[in-house]
Amino acid sequence: MLHDFSPYLWRIQGDFGVQWNGLAFVLAFVQSYFFILWMNSKQVGTGMKKDLVGGFVTDCAVGAFVGSRLGYCVFYNPELFFQFKNSPPFWGVLALQEGGQSAFGAIIGIVVVCFWFAGRAGVTRLYLFDLAGLCLPLSFL
């Protein structure tokens, strides 16, 4: 027997609402925030101040979301770059209901954020890669 579970935790109207995968995405970054705070408190000499952790996790969340969508468009459906409509969302890349996201794109987005954040905050890239790599399994729980 095939199960027919709804992807929506809370459907607001039509195809708009809170979906289970969106909730899992948010919870993964909340868990990562607390895990990085804990890891940072246990290590000495990392150069990452406590007030930078929230910014790093937020930047990683944005990088993962943007990277995952762009990764989907590049790897699986490049035609979305050339689709334009007269109604919102006007560009096919922004039409999240048409297609999905790519895990490889999310990883690429987080790598870009680690390079950018390391240069901006003065933290070593390798330390940020270690933190991001340790937090990745939290997104699969």
C-alpha positions, -999 to 999 in steps of 0.1 A, spaced: 0 0 0 13 34 -10 12 61 17 -2 95 8 12 119 33 6 156 29 39 176 25 22 204 45 24 208 83 1 238 80 -16 247 47 -26 284 46 -42 286 12 -38 266 -20 -1 257 -25 11 281 2 19 269 37 45 255 61 59 222 47 76 195 67 109 199 47 110 236 55 105 229 92 134 204 90 156 230 73 149 255 100 154 230 128 187 219 114 201 254 115 188 260 150 205 228 162 237 239 143 236 272 161 236 256 196 261 229 185 286 256 172 282 276 204 290 245 224 319 236 202 333 271 203 331 271 241 351 239 244 380 251 221 406 277 228 423 298 203 398 295 174 394 332 170 357 330 166 338 352 191 305 341 206 287 370 189 299 358 154 282 324 157 247 337 149 259 356 119 278 326 106 248 302 110 224 328 94 248 333 65 251 295 60 213 292 60 210 318 33 239 303 14 224 268 16 190 280 5 202 301 -25 229 275 -34 204 246 -33 179 264 -56 206 276 -80 221 241 -79 188 226 -89 184 251 -118 220 244 -130 222 207 -126 186 195 -132 165 222 -150 186 250 -167 155 261 -187 143 279 -155 169 306 -161 151 315 -194 115 313 -182 98 346 -176 61 352 -168 37 381 -164 27 370 -129 47 366 -97 72 351 -94 83 366 -127 115 345 -132 115 307 -133 144 305 -108 122 322 -82 93 299 -89 100 275 -60 68 255 -66 82 245 -100 111 222 -92 131 218 -61 165 221 -44 198 203 -48 219 191 -19 251 196 -40 241 232 -45 235 237 -8 270 224 -1 285 247 -27 266 276 -11 280 268 23 315 265 10 312 300 -6 299 314 27 328 298 46 353 315 23 334 348 25 328 347 63 364 338 70 377 369 51 351 391 68 354 379 104 391 370 105 385 333 113 404 305 96 386 289 67 395 254 79 379 260 112 347 271 95 348 241 72 352 218 102 321 234 119 300 232 88 311 196 82 302 186 118 268 203 115 259 187 82 246 154 98 223 175 120 203 183 89 196 146 83 182 139 117 
